[in-house]
């Protein structure tokens, strides 16, 4: 079974530029999550989708971050314009169903460096 | 406030020694608790989870954890570690509710030395 796929693995940009990350969850997984992991901290949820609907985006900085999951499968997370403090690893995860009594499956992450 | 606290940021141990990684959760965090492991340059992988039932939970790679409601703790243990256990370990708790976002601790880096 293929795991959660993310790209790109690494991205370096200047501040005020834009960047997009892509995630393809495990086939059949209805719930998709984007987490931000800043160096030295645990992952923090940015946004959670159930199929193509947003379940929770309360911690997403909506002035600069956006995410979509148009067909209920893969998802894109965009940052525009980027700030220095956005340097982090962006983790995508998926799970079979809504509600965290189940297991989350994580991708390898996309490491963003903002200069 | 909902929180998960990992009490040690780094734990160095020698190979074949026992190890305990400590985790405490706030009482407002729902009692669905998890330990994830992150090997260098890889994603997080579930080690074990506590949902209900027996307070001693066994996971992969010989790890186990004990849920202690009175102490609001969920410490991870392994009786004998290997070099390959070197990784970062994250404790996480469910925030509750129907969608249940996971709240992660800051992580504990386990370094196993020969």
Interface residues (C-beta under 8 A of the other chain):
Chain A: X3 X4 X40 X41 X42 X43 X44 X45 X48 X50 X55 X56 X91 X93 X98 X99 X100 X101 X103 X104 X106 X107 X108 X109
Chain B: X4 X9 X32 X36 X41 X42 X43 X44 X45 X46 X49 X51 X90 X92 X94 X98 X99 X100 X101 X102 X104 X105 X106 X107
